[in-house]
Amino acid sequence: MLRFVIGVLLCSFTKADYRNAVESLISHVVKQSRQSRTSSITDFNDSTNIGFKVYIRAIDEINEFSSLMTMRFALQIGWTNTDLRWNPEEFEGIRFVSVPRGFIWIPKLKVINAFNDSILSYSSRTPISIWSIGYVFITPVLQTTVSCLIDASDYPKDEHECSVIFAILKDNDKRPLFSFPLPPEMRLYWPHEKVNDSKLYIGNWKLTGLSQAEKLYNPVTTALYENHKNKTDDNLLNVMEIKVKFQRHIASFNLTIVIPLVLATLLTIFLTAKWISNLLAIAVLIINLFMQFVSMNYMILHFPPAATKSPKIEKLYFTTICMTFVAISYRIFKQWHDVHVSQFDKEHKIVGQQEGRHMSLVVENFRKRKLTTLFNWTALNSVAFRLNLDVLTPQTNKVSRIHTAITQDFLF
């Protein structure tokens, strides 16, 4: 029992010594941080170079009507401050300590192309970790909305890029710079090891890539410079541009748009065949045209407004509708032509039948009277000749044959 009490007392003293060492270390770090902010910078590189890495945790919205994208980031920011170093042996071997926000200098980050307030505000619960070598590390979380250029001219295969431009603002004559930035990552799922491609789909969009580039930004002209090594203007800000690449993905596009359009085109071509009834073809073509207008209206309702030129699918719709109009016009003209020709043939057939009956009566009358004189024969020949000239119908050959028969009858 006595040994247990002695052990508890020793642990208490050890724990108290460790707690006192931690408090003393925090006080030392805060004091050194304040002195480094007020004193001149002796080592420019060690004091202001910022390590930077971006994790995209969520794509909340891609609004193509207002050309905006809302994203959430988890940032990893680290830098080295030589004034914050300590000897671990002087502080109970402590090599790592967490300091509350507000006691240590933190770089001011800003998203210069944000739609709303873009200065990163660090949460009070965001820990600041410091190592004995003077390395400071912080992991803030940021949600921002940026403007994008979304052009749907290549709908539905259009691809876009949205840039998020991070800048580190100057603070007390310090000019922080991005150094050794790590490639950005997408972590839209948890745990990260279980990679699932379905998490890359945001509504009708699919995330296809992520890249970054270090550039310089001119706050006056809002211009970005690619080759920052050739720019020596002190007014330029060192920025990091993160590009999110995405493309449109409509899973049912082929089923709801392409296949009905192809079937409508094939039906229009099929209904131009000559052996199909005109009235039936006209009725089916009108129904086909109506369905094309319904499908086009559906596409227009879901079509993005941001387009500098008409997409190919819209031109294809226009071509198909024009083909259907031409097919309907052709069938209407063909129906009118067939009706007109049929009526014309019917009228001339009646006239030919009447002329044939009249000629039969004349021949019968001549036979009854037994006209054998040359005068009667000449008169008959004259009548037949006049009939041949006046009746320019398919019955003319018939009249000629009758005339030949009469001639033979009279001569023989």
C-alpha positions in Angstrom: 0.0 0.0 0.0 2.8 2.4 0.8 4.5 1.7 -2.5 1.3 2.5 -4.3 1.0 5.8 -2.5 4.6 6.7 -3.3 4.0 5.8 -7.0 1.0 8.0 -7.1 2.9 10.9 -5.6 5.8 10.5 -8.0 3.4 10.4 -11.0 1.7 13.5 -9.7 5.0 15.3 -9.3 6.0 14.1 -12.8 2.7 15.2 -14.3 2.9 18.6 -12.6 6.4 19.1 -13.9 5.3 18.1 -17.4 2.4 20.5 -17.2 4.6 23.3 -16.0 7.0 22.6 -18.8 4.3 22.8 -21.4 3.0 26.1 -20.0 6.5 27.4 -19.9 7.1 26.3 -23.5 3.9 28.0 -24.7 4.9 31.2 -23.0 8.3 31.0 -24.6 6.9 30.4 -28.1 4.4 33.2 -27.8 7.0 35.6 -26.6 9.4 34.7 -29.4 6.6 35.0 -31.9 5.8 38.6 -30.8 9.4 39.6 -31.0 9.8 38.1 -34.5 6.8 40.2 -35.7 8.2 43.5 -34.4 11.9 42.9 -35.2 13.4 43.0 -38.6 13.6 39.8 -40.6 17.1 38.4 -40.8 16.5 35.3 -42.8 14.0 36.1 -45.6 13.7 32.6 -47.0 13.3 30.7 -43.7 10.7 33.2 -42.3 8.3 33.7 -45.2 8.3 30.6 -47.5 5.0 28.9 -47.2 4.3 25.2 -47.8 0.9 24.7 -49.3 -1.4 21.7 -50.1 -5.1 21.7 -51.0 -7.6 18.9 -50.4 -11.0 19.3 -52.0 -13.4 17.8 -49.6 -16.7 18.6 -51.3 -18.2 20.2 -54.5 -21.4 21.6 -53.1 -22.8 23.1 -56.3 -22.1 23.8 -59.9 -24.5 26.4 -61.1 -24.3 26.9 -64.8 -27.1 29.4 -64.9 -25.0 31.9 -62.8 -21.6 30.3 -63.7 -20.7 29.7 -60.1 -19.1 26.8 -58.3 -19.2 26.3 -54.5 -16.4 24.1 -53.0 -15.0 23.2 -49.6 -11.3 22.8 -49.0 -9.1 21.4 -46.3 -5.8 23.3 -46.5 -2.4 22.3 -45.1 -0.2 25.3 -44.5 3.3 25.1 -43.1 6.2 27.5 -42.7 9.4 27.7 -40.8 10.1 30.5 -38.2 13.6 30.3 -36.8 12.7 32.5 -33.9 10.3 29.8 -32.6 13.0 27.1 -32.1 13.7 25.6 -28.7 15.9 23.0 -27.1 13.7 20.0 -26.1 16.1 19.2 -23.2 15.2 22.5 -21.5 11.5 21.6 -21.6 11.2 18.0 -20.3 12.1 16.7 -23.8 9.0 18.2 -25.4 9.4 18.4 -29.2 5.9 19.4 -30.2 3.3 21.8 -28.8 -0.1 23.2 -29.8 -0.8 26.9 -29.4 -4.2 28.6 -29.5 -4.9 30.8 -32.5 -4.1 34.5 -32.0 -0.8 34.1 -30.3 1.2 33.1 -33.4 1.5 34.9 -36.7 -0.5 33.2 -39.4 -0.4 34.1 -43.1 -3.5 35.9 -44.4 -4.9 33.8 -47.3 -7.4 35.3 -49.8 -9.2 33.8 -52.8 -8.9 36.6 -55.2 -11.6 35.3 -57.7 -14.2 34.5 -55.0 -17.8 35.6 -55.5 -18.2 36.7 -51.9 -15.9 37.6 -49.0 -12.7 35.8 -49.8 -10.3 36.4 -46.9 -9.8 33.1 -45.0 -11.0 33.4 -41.4 -9.4 30.8 -39.1 -11.7 29.2 -36.7 -10.8 29.5 -33.0 -10.8 25.7 -32.8 -8.2 25.4 -35.5 -5.0 24.1 -33.8 -1.6 25.6 -34.5 1.1 22.9 -34.2 4.8 23.9 -33.7 7.8 21.7 -33.7 11.1 22.3 -31.9 12.9 23.1 -35.2 10.6 26.1 -35.6 8.2 24.5 -38.1 4.6 25.8 -37.8 1.7 23.8 -39.2 -2.0 24.6 -39.5 -4.9 22.9 -41.2 -7.8 25.3 -41.8 -11.1 24.5 -43.6 -12.5 26.9 -46.2 -15.7 27.1 -48.1 -15.8 29.5 -51.1 -17.8 30.3 -54.2 -15.9 31.2 -57.4 -17.0 32.3 -60.8 -16.4 30.1 -63.7 -16.7 30.4 -67.5 -19.2 27.7 -68.5 -19.8 27.6 -72.2 -22.2 24.9 -73.4 -21.5 25.2 -77.1 -20.3 21.6 -77.2 -23.4 20.3 -75.3 -23.6 17.5 -74.2 -19.9 16.8 -74.4 -18.7 20.1 -73.1 -15.8 20.3 -70.7 -14.9 23.2 -68.3 -12.4 24.4 -65.8 -12.9 26.3 -62.6 -10.0 28.1 -61.1 -9.5 28.9 -57.4 -6.7 31.4 -57.0 -5.1 31.6 -53.5 -3.0 34.6 -52.6 -1.0 35.3 -49.5 -1.4 39.0 -48.5 1.5 41.1 -47.2 1.7 41.6 -43.5 4.0 44.0 -41.6 6.4 44.3 -44.6 6.6 40.6 -44.9 6.2 39.1 -48.3 5.2 35.5 -47.9 5.8 33.2 -50.9 4.5 29.7 -51.8 7.4 27.3 -51.8 7.4 23.6 -52.6 3.6 23.3 -53.1 2.4 19.8 -53.1 -0.1 18.5 -55.7 -3.7 19.0 -54.8 -6.0 16.0 -54.1 -9.6 15.2 -54.3 -10.9 13.5 -51.2 -14.7 13.5 -51.7 -15.1 10.2 -49.8 -14.2 8.6 -46.5 -12.1 6.7 -45.9 -9.8 7.8 -48.7 -8.5 4.3 -49.4 -11.9 3.1 -50.6 -11.8 4.8 -54.0 -15.2 5.0 -55.5 -15.6 6.6 -59.0 -19.3 7.3 -58.3 -18.2 10.1 -55.8 -16.7 11.9 -58.8 -20.2 12.6 -60.2 -21.8 15.8 -59.0 -25.3 16.0 -60.5 -24.9 16.1 -64.2 -21.2 16.7 -63.9 -18.2 14.4 -63.6 -14.9 15.6 -62.1 -12.1 14.7 -64.5 -9.0 16.4 -63.2 -7.2 18.7 -60.7 -4.1 20.7 -61.3 -2.2 23.7 -59.8 0.2 26.3 -61.0 2.2 29.0 -59.2 1.7 32.5 -60.7 1.9 36.2 -60.0 -1.1 38.4 -59.7 -1.4 42.1 -60.4 -4.1 43.6 -58.1 -4.4 46.7 -60.2 -4.9 45.1 -63.6 -6.2 41.8 -62.3 -3.8 40.0 -64.6 -2.1 36.7 -64.1 1.5 36.1 -65.2 2.6 32.6 -66.1 6.3 32.9 -65.9 6.8 34.5 -62.4 10.6 34.4 -62.7 10.6 37.2 -65.2 8.5 39.5 -63.1 10.3 41.6 -60.5 7.5 44.1 -59.6 7.1 44.3 -55.8 3.4 45.0 -56.1 2.7 41.6 -57.6 1.3 38.9 -55.3 2.5 35.4 -55.3 -0.6 33.2 -56.0 -1.5 29.5 -56.4 -4.0 28.7 -59.0 -6.0 25.4 -58.4 -7.9 24.2 -61.5 -10.9 21.9 -61.2 -11.8 20.2 -64.5 -15.2 18.7 -65.1 -17.4 17.6 -68.0 -21.1 17.2 -68.5 -22.4 13.7 -67.9 -26.1 12.9 -68.8 -26.5 9.2 -68.4 -29.9 9.1 -70.2 -29.0 11.4 -73.1 -28.7 8.7 -75.7 -31.9 7.1 -74.6 -34.0 10.2 -74.4 -32.5 12.4 -77.1 -30.3 10.6 -79.6 -32.3 7.4 -80.2 -35.7 9.1 -80.7 -34.1 11.6 -83.1 -32.5 8.8 -85.1 -35.8 6.9 -85.2 -37.7 10.0 -86.4 -35.2 10.5 -89.2 -35.4 6.9 -90.4 -39.2 7.1 -90.2 -39.2 10.2 -92.4 -37.0 8.6 -95.0 -39.1 5.4 -95.0 -42.4 7.3 -95.5 -41.1 8.8 -98.8 -41.4 5.4 -100.5 -43.8 5.4 -103.5 -45.7 2.3 -102.6 -47.0 3.8 -99.3 -50.4 5.6 -99.5 -50.1 9.3 -99.5 -52.8 10.0 -96.9 -51.3 7.4 -94.5 -47.8 8.9 -95.0 -49.1 12.4 -94.4 -50.8 11.4 -91.2 -47.8 9.6 -89.8 -45.4 12.4 -90.8 -47.5 15.0 -89.0 -47.5 12.8 -85.9 -43.7 12.4 -86.3 -43.3 16.2 -86.6 -45.3 16.8 -83.5 -43.2 14.3 -81.5 -40.1 16.0 -82.7 -41.3 19.3 -81.5 -42.2 17.8 -78.1 -38.7 16.3 -77.8 -37.0 19.5 -78.9 -39.1 21.4 -76.3 -37.9 19.0 -73.6 -34.3 19.5 -74.7 -34.6 23.3 -74.7 -36.0 23.3 -71.2 -33.0 21.4 -70.0 -30.5 23.2 -72.2 -28.0 25.4 -70.5 -28.4 29.1 -71.3 -24.6 29.8 -71.4 -23.7 29.1 -75.0 -21.8 31.2 -77.4 -22.9 29.2 -80.4 -25.6 26.6 -81.3 -24.5 23.1 -80.3 -24.4 20.3 -82.8 -27.5 18.5 -81.3 -29.6 21.7 -81.9 -28.4 21.8 -85.5 -29.3 18.1 -85.9 -32.8 18.7 -84.5 -33.3 21.6 -87.0 -32.1 19.4 -89.9 -34.5 16.5 -88.9 -37.5 18.9 -88.6 -36.7 20.4 -92.1 -36.5 16.9 -93.6 -39.9 16.1 -92.1 -41.4 19.3 -93.5 -40.0 18.5 -97.0 -41.4 15.0 -96.8 -44.9 16.3 -95.8 -44.8 18.8 -98.7 -43.8 16.1 -101.1 -46.6 13.8 -100.1 -49.2 16.6 -100.3 -48.0 17.5 -103.8 -48.0 13.9 -104.8 -51.6 13.4 -103.5 -52.8 16.5 -105.4 -51.0 15.4 -108.6 -52.5 11.9 -108.4 -56.0 13.2 -107.8 -55.7 15.7 -110.7 -54.3 13.2 -113.2 -57.0 10.6 -112.2 -59.8 13.2 -112.8 -58.3 14.3 -116.1 -58.1 10.7 -117.3 -61.6 10.0 -116.2 -63.0 13.0 -118.1 -61.2 12.1 -121.3 -62.2 8.5 -121.0 -65.9 9.5 -120.9 -65.4 11.8 -124.0 -63.7 9.0 -125.9 -66.6 6.6 -125.1 -69.1 9.1 -126.3 -67.2 9.6 -129.6 -66.9 5.9 -130.1 -70.7 5.4 -129.7 -71.4 8.2 -132.1 -69.1 6.7 -134.7 -70.8 3.3 -134.3 -74.2 4.9 -135.0 -72.8 6.6 -138.1 -71.4 3.3 -139.5 -74.6 1.4 -138.7 -76.6 4.1 -140.5 -74.4 3.9 -143.6 -74.7 0.2 -143.7 -78.5 0.3 -143.4 -78.8 2.7 -146.3 -76.2 0.7 -148.4 -74.4 3.8 -149.6 -72.2 2.6 -152.5 -71.7 5.8 -154.3 -68.4 7.6 -154.4 -70.1 10.7 -153.0 -71.2 8.9 -149.9 -67.8 7.3 -149.5 -66.2 10.8 -149.8 -68.6 12.2 -147.2 -67.8 9.3 -144.8 -64.1 9.8 -145.4 -64.5 13.5 -144.6 -66.4 12.7 -141.4 -63.9 10.2 -140.3 -61.0 12.6 -141.1 -62.7 15.3 -139.0 -63.1 12.9 -136.2 -59.5 12.0 -136.3 -58.5 15.6 -136.1 -61.0 16.7 -133.4 -60.7 13.7 -131.0 -57.1 13.8 -129.8 -57.5 11.1 -127.3 -56.5 7.4 -126.9 -59.7 6.7 -128.8 -58.2 8.1 -132.0 -56.6 4.8 -132.9 -59.9 3.1 -132.4 -61.6 5.6 -134.8 -58.8 5.0 -137.3 -59.4 1.3 -137.1 -63.2 1.9 -137.6 -62.4 4.1 -140.6 -60.2 1.4 -142.1 -63.0 -1.2 -141.5 -65.6 1.0 -143.2 -63.3 1.6 -146.1 -62.7 -2.1 -146.6 -66.5 -2.7 -146.3 -67.2 -0.2 -149.0 -64.5 -1.2 -151.4 -65.1 -4.9 -151.2 
